[in-house]
Amino acid sequence: MADVQTYDISDERIDLGSGVTLPQSWHARVSGEQDVPGTITLRVEWDAALGRTAVAYAGLERAGGGVDITSQVLREVRTHWVMTRSALDVVTVDVGEGRTLGAREFLGRQLERQDRDAVESTHDAVAVYRVATALSYPPLKLVSDTLKISQSTATRIMTRARDEGLAPEVRIQEPRRAPAVDPFQHDWRRPHTGPSRPSGPSLGM
């Protein structure tokens, strides 16, 4: 099982609204990845041009002698997965009354919430969308999964929120497929069968 560690976390934080903040940058170190005989290191940064977090640097150091870092090995490095997994450790949400929740706890509580009215649904959707942006996770999918609504309904809610000025940063087109990360639970085991097909940029690309 891969061991993900975050370090060199920037003191400067980006405020995305709805109480959602994340560091300007941080590093992630991963060892024990399946089919990757070494330690992966990433530097993740907030990219204003992309409107989400992005990998600024990625490296792979072999575990020891007898290992060669080949293009095949590099294709197994899932930079998007590492970025999102590490972001869950550093993204926070201020929920008022002096309480701040980590991204995973916030999403878990939103998942359990029921009986929202239309206004509450819109505000919760905007907050979840901003958490997804901080995680570099497809925002409309996360809104749909968290609020337990269809993706078309999530799209309509976010389009209305954008048009009403509640979330002008909303981009309706999903930027990428979701990485194999469960944003609600600590079980982030990697499903891996057959040839590798990374869901995000990899070192081999």
N, C-alpha and C positions, 0 to 999 in steps of 0.2 A: 504494500500500500504506500502510495506517495506521501511524503512528509513535506508540507508547504509551510515555509516560514517567511514572515515579512520583517523587514528591517530598514534602517535609514529612512524612516518615515518623516516627510517634510512637516515642519511646524506650521507652514502656511497652508491654509485650507480654502478650498473652493466652495462657495455657497451656491447651490443650485436652486434654492428656494424650497418651500415646504419643510424647512428645517433640515434638509438633506445637505450634508457637507462631506468632503473627501480631501485627503492631502493633495497638494500640488503634484507630489511625486512620491514614490516609494520603490523599494527593491523587494523582490521575491526570490527565494531560493528553494529549489525542489530536488529531492533525491528519492530514489526508489520508484521512479516512473517505470511502468512496464515497457520493455523493449528499448529503454534508454539507459545504457551502462555508464552513467555519470551524473553530475550535478548540473542542473539547469539554473541559470541566473537571469532574471529579467529586471529592467528598470521600467516602471510604468509611470506615465505622466498624463495629466489632464491636457487634452488637445482642444483648444477653443475652436479651431478651424473645423475639426471633425464633429465637435459637439459631444464628445465622450472621452473616456480614457483610452489610451493607446500604448502599445509597446514601443518604447524609445530605444531599447537595447536588449538584445538577447544573446546569451552565450552558453556554451556547453563545455564543461571540463570533464575529461574522462575519469573513471573511477580508479584506474591504476594501470599497471603494466598488462600487456596482452590485449588491450582494447584499442581499437582504431575508430576514430570518429569519421564515419563515411556519410555519403549523401543519403543512404538508406536510414542510418541512425537519425540524421537531422530531420528526415521526414516524419519521424515518430514524435518530435517535440511539438507539443500542443501549446503554443504560446497564448492563444486566446483562452484556453482552459485555465492555464496558470494565472493569467491576468485577472480573470473573473473570480477564481477561487481566492486569490490573495485580496482582492478588493472587498470581499465579504468580511475580512478582518479589520478593515480600516474605514469603511463608509459608515457614517452614523446619521441618526435622525433625531432632532430635538422635537419631542412630543409635548413640550410645555411643562409648566410647574417644576422647572429645574431638572427634568428627566430626559436623558439621552439614551437611545437604544441603538445597538448595533444593527446593521442592515438585516441580518438573518432573523433576529428577534422581531424587528419591526414587521418584516414580511410575514412571519409566522402569525403574529397577532392580527394582521390585516386578513390573512387567510381564514382565521377563525371567526372574524366578525360577521354578523348577519344583520338583516333588516335595515339596510341603509336606505335613506330616502334619496331623491335625485341629487340634491345639493351635496350630501355626504358622499355619494358615489363619485361625483365629479372631483371633489377635493381629494378623496382617497386615491382615485385613479391618477391624478396629477402627481401626488406624492410618490406612488409606486413607480410611475413613469420616470421620475427623476432619480429614484434609487436605481432603476434599471440602467439609466444613462451612466450613472457613476460606476456601475458594475460592468459596463460594456456588454450588457445582456439585451437581447431584442425587447424594446420597451413595450410594444403592444402585446406581445406574447405574455410578458410578465404581468401586465395589467389584467389580461384575460384570465390567466391562471390564478392570480391572487384574489381577484374579485369574483371569480367563478362565473364569468360571463363569456359569451362568444367573442371571437376576435373582431367580428364585424361590429358588435356592440361597443367593444373597447375602442375601435377606430372612430365610431360616431361620437363617443364621449370625449375623446381627446381632440377630435376636430372641432367640436363645440368649445372646448376649453381654450383651444388656440384662438379661435375666431372671436371669443369673448375677452381675450387678453389675459386669461388666467395662466396660460402656459404658452407664451409666444414662441418658445424654442422647439415646440413639438414638430417632429418630422414624421410624417405618416408612413413613409416607406421604411420597412424594416431593413437595417443595414447588413444583417448577416444572420446565419443560423445560430440557434442557441448552443452554447457549449454544454458538455455533459456534466453539468453542475446542478445539484439540487439546491436552489436558493433558500429553501425553507427548513432543511434538516441538516444534521451533521454527517449524514451518510452520503458521501461524495465518491463512492466507489466507481471505478472506471469500467464501463461496459466496453469490452474489446474483443471483437471477433473478426477474423479475416484481415485483409490488407487495411492499412491505416488510411483514413480519409479525413484529414484535419478539418475542423469546422471553422478555423480562423487561419491567420497567417502563420506560417511555420518557418523555422530556420532554413528549411530546404527550399523555400519558395523565393 
